[in-house]
Amino acid sequence: MEWNNFLSTSGKAALAAVFPENIYCICCGDVLDPGQKSGLCRRCAEKMPWSLDNPFHSYMDEFAFDDLMPCVRYGSYARKIMNGLKNGGQNYMAENVGLMLAERLQLSWDMPDLLAAVPSHKSKMQKRGYNQAELLAESAAKHLKLPYQKGLLVKTRATGSMRMADGRTRRSMLEDSFAVSQRFADLIPGKHICLVDDVVTTGSTADACARVLKGAGAAKVSVLCFGASSGTRKSQSDGGEDEIF
């Protein structure tokens, strides 16, 4: 076994011992009632801002992706779960969130041919040890019994933190930062590809990935995510530039 794989396996085992799956709520940490398969306690499940509507529906002509399917409106509850998954090393959460993503996708009238994940740059992978979008896509595909192609897209350059950047700035930062892996290029033409990510805020990352997939011949690109922003725009009177927040 390679050293990196050993560390990854050992880390997962250690986390499983400290944070056993489906015993504690992935949001508040309280003990779960039996049968709470989502990983959320009843209180958090009731307070979670479930939102199945595409928040960008009124201006989808600005994006290359064809649909956006969120589970929740992004806010404090979703942020706590995603922070644990992305920054807290609690990658076991991906199994529970992946189940929620699978249930959300099952509500769609048009199921995809395969799932892919928004890629991370190798520098971020080295720092975090995993790409949370890949874990979510793998989990959702398993529950749905759909194909998942790891590495279909690659991130060709690091873009730095975009947490405080608006939509226009993000689009500029992301330009030419994604590409299709030539190993899997033949899988794309004519296919409906579902792109999985943890959170969609401005839609800029999903748009950049979708443009690359469409350029490689994808017939349709839908986006599946756990949390999505409200999709509202900051008006000119508020000092904005008609950007998505």
C-alpha positions in Angstrom: 0.0 0.0 0.0 1.4 3.4 -0.9 2.1 5.8 2.0 -0.5 8.4 0.9 -3.2 5.7 0.6 -2.1 4.3 4.0 -2.5 7.8 5.6 -5.8 8.3 3.9 -7.1 4.9 5.1 -5.8 5.4 8.6 -7.2 8.9 8.8 -10.7 7.6 7.8 -10.5 4.9 10.4 -9.5 7.4 13.1 -12.3 9.7 12.2 -14.8 6.8 12.1 -13.7 6.0 15.7 -14.2 9.5 17.0 -17.2 10.5 14.8 -19.1 7.2 14.0 -21.4 7.6 11.1 -25.1 8.0 11.8 -24.7 8.3 15.6 -24.3 12.0 15.8 -26.1 14.8 13.9 -23.8 16.1 11.1 -25.1 19.6 11.9 -25.4 20.1 15.7 -23.6 17.0 17.0 -26.5 15.7 19.1 -27.1 12.0 19.3 -29.4 10.8 16.4 -32.6 9.0 16.9 -32.7 5.5 15.3 -33.7 5.6 11.6 -32.4 9.1 10.8 -30.7 8.0 7.7 -29.9 11.6 6.5 -27.5 12.1 9.4 -29.6 15.0 10.6 -31.4 15.0 14.0 -35.1 15.8 13.8 -34.6 19.3 15.1 -32.0 20.2 12.5 -34.0 18.5 9.7 -37.0 20.6 10.6 -35.0 23.8 10.7 -32.9 23.1 7.6 -34.0 25.6 4.8 -34.9 23.0 2.2 -35.2 24.6 -1.2 -35.6 22.6 -4.4 -36.1 25.5 -6.8 -33.4 26.8 -9.1 -32.6 30.2 -7.6 -31.2 31.4 -11.0 -34.3 30.3 -13.0 -35.1 33.8 -14.2 -31.7 34.4 -15.9 -30.5 31.0 -16.9 -29.6 32.3 -20.4 -26.5 33.7 -18.7 -25.2 30.3 -17.8 -23.9 27.4 -19.9 -25.5 24.8 -17.5 -29.1 23.9 -18.2 -30.5 23.4 -14.7 -29.4 23.8 -11.0 -30.8 21.4 -8.4 -30.1 22.4 -4.8 -31.1 20.7 -1.6 -31.1 23.7 0.7 -30.8 27.5 0.7 -27.2 28.2 1.8 -27.1 29.7 5.2 -25.9 29.0 8.8 -27.1 25.4 8.9 -25.7 24.4 5.5 -22.5 26.3 6.2 -21.9 24.4 9.4 -22.2 21.1 7.6 -20.0 22.1 4.7 -17.4 23.6 7.0 -17.2 20.2 8.8 -16.9 18.4 5.5 -14.4 20.8 3.7 -12.3 22.2 6.5 -12.9 20.0 9.5 -11.6 16.8 8.0 -15.0 15.1 8.6 -15.2 13.5 5.2 -17.5 10.8 6.5 -20.3 13.4 6.2 -20.1 13.0 2.4 -22.1 9.7 2.7 -25.0 11.5 4.3 -25.0 14.5 2.1 -24.6 12.3 -0.9 -27.8 10.5 0.0 -29.6 13.9 0.2 -28.2 14.8 -3.2 -29.4 11.5 -4.6 -32.9 12.0 -3.3 -32.9 15.5 -4.8 -31.8 14.2 -8.2 -34.5 11.5 -8.1 -37.1 14.4 -8.2 -35.8 15.4 -11.6 -37.8 14.4 -14.7 -34.6 14.0 -16.7 -32.0 11.7 -15.2 -28.4 12.2 -16.4 -26.2 9.7 -18.2 -23.4 10.1 -15.8 -22.2 12.2 -12.8 -19.0 14.2 -12.6 -17.5 16.4 -9.9 -16.2 20.0 -9.9 -12.5 19.4 -9.7 -10.0 20.9 -7.2 -6.5 22.0 -8.1 -3.7 19.7 -7.0 -2.4 22.3 -4.6 -5.7 22.3 -2.7 -5.9 18.5 -2.8 -2.5 18.3 -1.2 -3.6 20.7 1.5 -7.0 19.1 2.3 -6.3 15.6 1.2 -9.5 15.1 -0.7 -12.0 17.0 -2.9 -15.4 17.2 -1.2 -17.2 17.4 -4.5 -15.7 14.1 -5.6 -16.8 12.4 -2.4 -20.4 13.8 -2.8 -20.6 12.7 -6.4 -19.3 9.2 -5.6 -21.8 8.8 -2.8 -24.8 10.2 -4.8 -23.9 7.9 -7.8 -23.7 4.9 -5.5 -27.2 5.6 -4.1 -28.6 6.3 -7.6 -26.8 3.4 -9.3 -25.6 5.8 -11.9 -22.1 6.0 -13.5 -19.7 8.4 -11.9 -16.5 9.3 -13.8 -13.8 10.6 -11.4 -11.4 13.0 -13.1 -13.6 13.8 -16.0 -12.7 17.5 -15.5 -9.4 18.8 -14.2 -8.5 22.2 -12.8 -5.5 23.4 -14.7 -4.4 26.2 -12.5 -5.0 27.5 -8.9 -7.4 30.4 -8.7 -7.0 31.4 -5.0 -9.8 32.1 -2.6 -13.0 33.5 -4.2 -15.0 33.6 -1.0 -15.4 37.4 -1.1 -15.4 37.9 -4.9 -18.6 38.8 -6.7 -19.8 36.9 -9.8 -18.0 39.1 -12.3 -14.7 38.8 -10.5 -15.1 35.0 -10.2 -15.8 34.6 -13.9 -12.6 36.5 -14.7 -10.6 34.4 -12.1 -11.9 31.1 -13.5 -11.3 31.8 -17.2 -9.5 28.9 -18.8 -9.0 27.2 -15.4 -10.9 23.9 -16.3 -10.4 21.3 -19.0 -11.7 17.9 -20.0 -9.3 15.0 -19.3 -8.4 13.6 -22.6 -8.6 10.1 -21.1 -12.4 10.5 -20.8 -13.2 12.8 -23.7 -15.0 10.1 -25.6 -17.6 9.8 -22.7 -18.9 13.3 -23.2 -20.4 13.8 -26.7 -24.2 13.6 -26.8 -24.4 12.9 -23.1 -26.4 14.6 -20.3 -23.8 15.2 -17.6 -24.7 16.0 -14.0 -22.0 18.2 -12.4 -21.8 17.8 -8.6 -20.6 20.5 -6.2 -21.1 21.2 -2.5 -22.2 24.8 -2.7 -23.2 27.1 -5.6 -23.1 30.9 -4.8 -22.8 32.9 -8.0 -22.9 30.0 -10.4 -19.5 31.1 -11.9 -17.7 27.8 -11.2 -20.5 25.7 -12.5 -20.8 27.9 -15.5 -17.0 27.6 -16.3 -17.2 23.8 -16.0 -20.3 23.5 -18.1 -18.8 25.6 -20.9 -15.9 23.2 -21.1 -18.3 20.2 -21.1 -20.5 21.8 -23.7 -17.4 22.6 -25.8 -16.5 18.9 -25.6 -19.9 17.9 -27.0 -22.1 17.4 -24.0 -25.8 17.6 -24.9 -26.9 18.9 -21.5 -25.2 19.8 -18.3 -27.2 20.0 -15.0 -25.8 21.0 -11.7 -26.5 19.2 -8.4 -25.4 20.8 -5.1 -26.2 20.7 -1.4 -26.5 24.4 -0.9 -27.3 27.3 -3.2 -27.5 31.0 -2.7 -30.7 32.9 -3.0 -29.7 33.9 -6.5 -30.8 37.5 -5.8 -29.0 40.4 -7.3 -27.6 43.5 -5.8 -29.2 46.4 -7.5 -27.5 49.5 -8.9 -29.2 51.6 -6.2 -27.4 49.4 -3.6 -24.1 50.1 -5.1 -23.8 46.8 -7.0 -23.2 46.1 -10.7 -26.1 43.8 -11.3 -24.2 40.8 -9.9 -25.5 37.6 -8.4 -25.0 37.2 -4.6 
